[in-house]
């Protein structure tokens, strides 16, 4: 008789909402995906308990969550809410024997080999690369982060990173002016202070003067209408920075297997990348400009990729007989 499918529970835990789903043999079951608001909940254990009860499930073979915050030694901290989850907590609330806690971008990295072509949009052309080549996932949304995806002899390896908090790169007088302007928020000009939703708002204020304020959705609406020169200048500065930073990361990690852009801000600006010179900024690396032709850039349009990444990570752990990751 064929072996029974292995059921696991996975969750993508953001600052505002948590998505949870069941997976069978590493494949997320779309009909089980549920969305929960974090506000008013005591913690993630309450949400997972409610989800499993809703599904009529008392326990699972494995559980993996992706958290929008730092994860170290099996402890995840949700930055915008203040929740903490340990592997022991996760095992207790799900009944799972194999448990894992990932940073949300790590989960995206584990998903990248399992995203359908229908959910990928080519942003910068380049070679496909071999199966063993490294890949890079760059997330631009509420915050900024980037993680490499390595294929090793023992499986996929996606290390935790905090790429959004490195120094914002400066090449011009405008860059220096923008770096000084955004550094007033935290005393340091980090990449995330420009390349994020809040960063776009700060860039707009820089472009129009301190008293010129709009939120990110208003800036994007003005950009679509084309009647706000401040929005145009801010978006151009944002896209140029996006290209330079992504190019720097490409040279750091050599992702010949491709670069994958995710996140709400990355997707919102996708229609404007060519107009504002993303490709040129990405490849402008002096004598290494020709070398940059080896990296293709893709936009990911799969809203549930993090759930897939969690399911695939669990599948690898259980296949290797590892009880935590």
N, C-alpha and C positions, 0 to 999 in steps of 0.2 A: 504494500500500500504506500502511496506517496505520503511524504511527511506533511503534517499539518502546518499551515502557514504560521509564521511567528508574528504575533501582534505586539506592537509597541505604541507608545503615546509620545507625541512630539508637540512642542509649543514654541512660538515666536513671540517673545515678550518685549514689547516696546514701551516707551514712556507713557503712552496714553491707553493703548489697547494690547490685549494678548490674543493671539490666534492659537488654537489647539486643534489637533487632529489625531486620528488613529492611522497607523501604517501597517501594512502586511508585507513581510519579506522585503522591507526597505522601500516600499512604494506607498506614498501617501494616498489615502482613500478620500477623494474630493468631497464625497457626500457627507463626510464626518466633520469637515472643517467648521469650527464655531469661533465666533469673535466675542470677546468679553471686554468691557471697560474696566480699567484698573481702579478708577476712582470709587471710593466707598468700600473697597475690599481690604481685608486685613493683611493679605499677602498672596503670593502665588499659589501656595498650598490650597487655599480656599478655591481659587479658580480651577485648578486641576481636579480637585475633588468634585466640584460642580460639573465639570465637563465629563468625567468618567461616569458620574451618576446619570447624567443626561444620555450617555451612550449605553447605559446598562452594563457597564464593565466594572468588575471589582478589582482586577489587577492586570498588569501587563508584564511581558517578558523583559521589556526594556523601556526606558524613559530618557528623553533628551530634550533639553530646553536651550534656546538661544536667547541671550539677554543683552539688552542695549546698555552695556556697561562693562567694566573690567571684570575679568575672571582669572583667578589665581588659585592654584592648588585645590581645585574642586569647589571653590566658593565664588558665586557670582553676586555682583551688586548692581542693582538697577539704578542708574545714575539719577534719573529725574523723579523717581518715586521714593527711593530710600529702602526698597526691599532688599533682603539678603536671602540667598538660597544656597544650601550646601547639598552635596551628594546624598548625605544621610537624610536630609529633609525630603529630597526628591524621591528617594526610595520609600520613605515612610508614607508619603501621601499618594503614591501610585502603586505600591506593592511590587515594584520592579526590582529584579535582581541585577540587571545591568543598567547603569545610569551614567549620564554625561551632562555636563554643563559647558556650553560654548558661549563665547562672545558672538553677537548677532552676525558680524561680518565673517567670522570663522565658519558659521553655518552656511553662509552664502558661498564660501570657498568650497565646502564639501558638496555643494549642489551644482557647481559650474559644469561638471561633466555630464549632467543629467537634465540640462535645460534643452527643450526642443527648439529646432530651428525656427519655428513659428514665433518664438518668444525672444528672438535675437534680431537686432537691427545693426547692420554694419555702419559704423561711424567713421572709421579710417581704414582704408583697404590695406591688406597685407597678406603674407603667406599664412596658410593654415597651421603649419607646425606639426611636429610629430607627437605621438601619444605621450611620450615621456617628457616632453618639454614643460617647463614651468608655466603657470598662468598667474594672472594678477587680477584681483577683484578690488575695485575702487568704489567706495560708497559715499555719495554726497546727498545728504538729506537734512535732518535736524542737526546732524554733526558731520564730521568727515573722518574716514578711516580707510585704510587699504591693507590687504593681506595677500601674500603670495600663496600659491597652491603648488606644492611639490609632489611629484609622483616618485615614490621610493620603492625599493625592493620589498618593503614590508607594508606598502599601501600608501594612501594619500596622507600628506602631512600639511596641515594648515596652522602655522604658528600664530599665537595672539600678537597683536600689534596695537600701537596707539599713534598711528601716522599723522593724525590731525593736529598733534601738539608739537610738531617740529616747527622750525622757524620758517615763516613765509618768505619765499625767494624774491629777491629784489634785483632787477636789471636796469631800471630806468628811474628818472626823477619821479614820475607818477607812482611807480611801485613803492618808492621810499616814502612818498607822501601818504599813500594808502596804508602802508605798514605802520607809520607813526600814528595815523588816525585810529586804526583798529586796536592798537596796543593799549589805548586808554581803558579798554574793557577789563583786561586782566594784567596789565603791566608788561605784556609780552606779545609780539605779533605772531601768533600761531597760524598755521595753514587754515585751521577750522574757523578762525576769526574772519576769514574772507569766504572760504569755500564751504558754505552751509546756508540754511535758510536765514538764520540770524546774520550770517556774514553778508548775504546779499543786501539785507536791510542796512547794515553798516556801510557797505560799499555805495549804496544809493545816497546815504547821508553825506558821505565823503564827496561824491560826485556833484551834489547839489548844494552843499553847505549844511552846517550842523542843524539848522532849523528845518531842513527839508526831510520829511519823514514819511515813509510808506511801509506797510508790511510786505512780506515777500509775495503774497498773492496779488496785492495791488500793483506791485512792481511788474509782475509777469503780465497782468492784464494791460497795463500801460504799454508794455513792450509789444504786445500783440496789436494794440491799436495804433502804435507807431507815432503818437502825438506828444510824447514826453521825452525830450532830449536827455534829461537826467537819467531816465530808465535805460535809454540806449547806451549812454556812457557807462553806467554801472554794469550792465550786462556784458558789454565789451570787455571791461576790466576783469569781470568774473570769468568769462570764457577764456581769455588770455592766460589768466592765472591757472585755470583748470588744465589747460594744455601744458603749461610749463611744469606744474607739479606732477602731472601724470607722466610726462616725459622723464622727469627726475627719477620717479619710482620705477619706470621701465629700465633705466640704466642701472638702478640699484639691484633689481631682482632678475633681469633678463627673461621676461615672460614670452619666449618665442611661441608659446602655445596660445597667446592672445591676452588682451586686456579687456575686462568686463566691467562696464560702468553700471552701477545700481543706485537706487535712491530717488526720492521725489524731486530734488533739485536737478540732478543729472538728467532725469527724464523730461522735466519741464523745459530745460534749455536745449534739448536735443535738436529741435527744429532750427535753432539759431547758431549752431556750432560752426557751420561752414561760413555763414555771414560774418562772424566775428573772428574767424581765423584760428579755430581750435587746432586744426591739422598743422598749420604752419608753426604755431607756438609749441605744439607737441614735439615736432621734429627739429626745431631750431636749437641744435646742440653743437654749433661750430663745426669742427672737423669730424664730429660724430653724427652729423645730420644725415648722411647717407646710411649709416648704420641703423638709424631709427626707422628706416623703411622696412625692417624685418618684423615690426610689431603691428599687428592688426588690433583695432579697437572696436568693441561691440557694445551696444546698449542692451541691457537685459530688461524685458518687459513681462517678467513672471512674478506676480505678487506673492506667490507662495513658495518661492525658491528656498527660503530659510527653513521651511518645514521639510522640504525634500532633503536639504543638507543634513538636518538632524537625523532623519530616517536613515540616510546612507551612512552617516557616521556610526550610528548604532549597529547597523548591519555589519560594518567592518569590525567593530569591537566584539560582537557576538561570534563572528566567524573565527576570530583569533582567540576566543576564550577569555577575553578581558572583561572584567566586571565593571570597570569605570574608565572614564576618559574625559 
